[in-house]
Amino acid sequence: VERVERVEKARYVRISGDGYRWRKVGEKIVKGNPHPRHYYRCTSSARCLARKHIQTVVDNSDVIVTYYKEAHSRCTSR
């Protein structure tokens, strides 16, 4: 399961809460983009496989793209 969300940074603060708990597990500079990519995993359940990474768009630093990978399993949103 993959899902992509694209939002403006100004609105990101208000709508970023998806009801799950996330822990940052890494950060990396991607070739061709001066903004780091941030990696997270779901901590709502010890066995949940959900992951996401967040990156600022290279040609518009006001837009953030969130990529979700895997579905939430064995956990519930807050």
LUMTIPA-789496 format. One record per residue (C-alpha): chain; z, x negated, y. Coordinates in nm, 2 decimals. Each point is the difference from the previous one (the first is absolute). Layout:
<rs>
r unit A | zz Z | xx X | yy Y;
...
</rs>
This chain:
<rs>
r unit A | zz 0.00 | xx 0.00 | yy 0.00;
r unit A | zz -0.10 | xx -0.15 | yy 0.33;
r unit A | zz 0.04 | xx 0.16 | yy 0.34;
r unit A | zz -0.08 | xx -0.13 | yy 0.35;
r unit A | zz 0.15 | xx 0.11 | yy 0.33;
r unit A | zz -0.12 | xx -0.11 | yy 0.34;
r unit A | zz 0.21 | xx 0.07 | yy 0.31;
r unit A | zz 0.04 | xx -0.13 | yy 0.35;
r unit A | zz 0.30 | xx -0.23 | yy 0.05;
r unit A | zz 0.16 | xx 0.22 | yy 0.26;
r unit A | zz 0.01 | xx 0.29 | yy -0.25;
r unit A | zz 0.09 | xx -0.22 | yy -0.30;
r unit A | zz 0.37 | xx -0.01 | yy 0.10;
r unit A | zz 0.02 | xx 0.38 | yy -0.02;
r unit A | zz -0.20 | xx 0.07 | yy -0.31;
r unit A | zz 0.06 | xx -0.31 | yy -0.22;
r unit A | zz 0.29 | xx 0.17 | yy -0.19;
r unit A | zz -0.15 | xx 0.13 | yy -0.32;
r unit A | zz 0.34 | xx 0.09 | yy -0.15;
r unit A | zz 0.03 | xx -0.30 | yy -0.23;
r unit A | zz 0.20 | xx -0.32 | yy 0.03;
r unit A | zz -0.21 | xx -0.32 | yy 0.03;
r unit A | zz 0.09 | xx -0.37 | yy -0.02;
r unit A | zz -0.21 | xx -0.27 | yy 0.15;
r unit A | zz -0.10 | xx -0.25 | yy -0.27;
r unit A | zz -0.24 | xx -0.22 | yy 0.18;
r unit A | zz -0.23 | xx -0.08 | yy 0.28;
r unit A | zz -0.33 | xx -0.18 | yy 0.02;
r unit A | zz -0.27 | xx -0.10 | yy 0.25;
r unit A | zz -0.34 | xx 0.13 | yy -0.12;
r unit A | zz -0.31 | xx -0.20 | yy 0.08;
r unit A | zz -0.18 | xx 0.14 | yy 0.30;
r unit A | zz 0.30 | xx 0.20 | yy 0.13;
r unit A | zz 0.26 | xx -0.16 | yy 0.23;
r unit A | zz 0.25 | xx 0.27 | yy -0.09;
r unit A | zz 0.22 | xx -0.04 | yy -0.31;
r unit A | zz -0.02 | xx 0.24 | yy -0.29;
r unit A | zz 0.34 | xx 0.14 | yy -0.11;
r unit A | zz 0.08 | xx 0.09 | yy -0.36;
r unit A | zz 0.26 | xx 0.25 | yy -0.11;
r unit A | zz 0.12 | xx 0.16 | yy -0.32;
r unit A | zz 0.18 | xx 0.33 | yy -0.05;
r unit A | zz 0.38 | xx -0.04 | yy -0.06;
r unit A | zz 0.07 | xx 0.38 | yy -0.04;
r unit A | zz 0.02 | xx -0.07 | yy -0.38;
r unit A | zz 0.04 | xx -0.33 | yy -0.18;
r unit A | zz -0.31 | xx 0.07 | yy -0.22;
r unit A | zz -0.23 | xx 0.15 | yy 0.26;
r unit A | zz -0.34 | xx -0.17 | yy 0.00;
r unit A | zz -0.11 | xx 0.11 | yy 0.36;
r unit A | zz -0.11 | xx -0.28 | yy 0.23;
r unit A | zz -0.15 | xx -0.01 | yy 0.35;
r unit A | zz -0.13 | xx -0.25 | yy 0.25;
r unit A | zz -0.04 | xx 0.04 | yy 0.37;
r unit A | zz -0.25 | xx -0.18 | yy 0.22;
r unit A | zz -0.10 | xx 0.02 | yy 0.36;
r unit A | zz -0.38 | xx 0.05 | yy 0.05;
r unit A | zz -0.17 | xx -0.32 | yy 0.10;
r unit A | zz -0.22 | xx 0.15 | yy 0.27;
r unit A | zz 0.26 | xx 0.25 | yy 0.14;
r unit A | zz 0.36 | xx -0.12 | yy 0.00;
r unit A | zz 0.12 | xx 0.35 | yy 0.09;
r unit A | zz -0.09 | xx 0.13 | yy -0.35;
r unit A | zz 0.20 | xx -0.06 | yy -0.31;
r unit A | zz -0.14 | xx 0.06 | yy -0.35;
r unit A | zz 0.24 | xx 0.08 | yy -0.29;
r unit A | zz -0.13 | xx -0.05 | yy -0.35;
r unit A | zz 0.19 | xx 0.17 | yy -0.28;
r unit A | zz -0.03 | xx -0.11 | yy -0.36;
r unit A | zz 0.13 | xx 0.18 | yy -0.31;
r unit A | zz 0.18 | xx 0.33 | yy 0.00;
r unit A | zz 0.37 | xx 0.04 | yy 0.04;
r unit A | zz 0.16 | xx 0.03 | yy -0.34;
r unit A | zz 0.36 | xx 0.09 | yy -0.09;
r unit A | zz 0.10 | xx 0.04 | yy 0.36;
r unit A | zz 0.03 | xx 0.27 | yy 0.26;
r unit A | zz -0.05 | xx -0.01 | yy 0.37;
r unit A | zz 0.30 | xx 0.04 | yy 0.23;
</rs>
